[in-house]
Amino acid sequence: MAVPNEPFSEPTSILGPSLRFKGELNADEDLMIRGHVEGSITHSQRLTVCRDGHVKANIRGQVIAVEGTVEGDLTATTSVAVMDSACLTGDVSAPSVSIVEGANFNGNVLMPPGSGKAARSLRRSDGRPAPSTEPVRTTGTR
């Protein structure tokens, strides 16, 4: 499974800086965008909008990393990483979201319930057990 800061290990497609694409883009391999894309992007692997990339599209994918400029909503099944060089205008929805200090981000973040570490934690931040959300059931009599 791809992780935002790991090097690419699968075959990677690169849309170069002189490329201008308008329409619906679908891909099933790692993709790096260095050019201009406008429309919609549906992706099943890792997608990176590089520093020199400009995207005006809603993006759906597994792992999305933004280093360049994106105007549109991001929806990922695994994670979204917004780097310090990024300029992102749009909403982000993913189980794991990181926004690095220095990034220009204007939008909302939605993390589905039960998907993040905090939601899975059974302990408070001070190490004590978290209160149960399950109703207390008793059986028998005293």
Stockholm file with secondary structure:
# STOCKHOLM 1.0

chainA/1-142         MAVPNEPFSEPTSILGPSLRFKGELNADEDLMIRGHVEGSITHSQRLTVCRDGHVKANIRGQVIAVEGTVEGDLTATTSVAVMDSACLTGDVSAPSVSIVEGANFNGNVLMPPGSGKAARSLRRSDGRPAPSTEPVRTTGTR
#=GR chainA/1-142 SS CCCTTSCCCSCEEEECTTCEEEEEEEESSEEEECSEEEEEEEESSEEEECTTCEEEEEEEEEEEEESSEEESCEEEEEEEEECTTCEEESCEECSEEEECTTCEEESCEECCTTCSHHHHCCBCTTSSBCCCCSCCCCCSCC
#=GC SS_cons         CCCTTSCCCSCEEEECTTCEEEEEEEESSEEEECSEEEEEEEESSEEEECTTCEEEEEEEEEEEEESSEEESCEEEEEEEEECTTCEEESCEECSEEEECTTCEEESCEECCTTCSHHHHCCBCTTSSBCCCCSCCCCCSCC
//
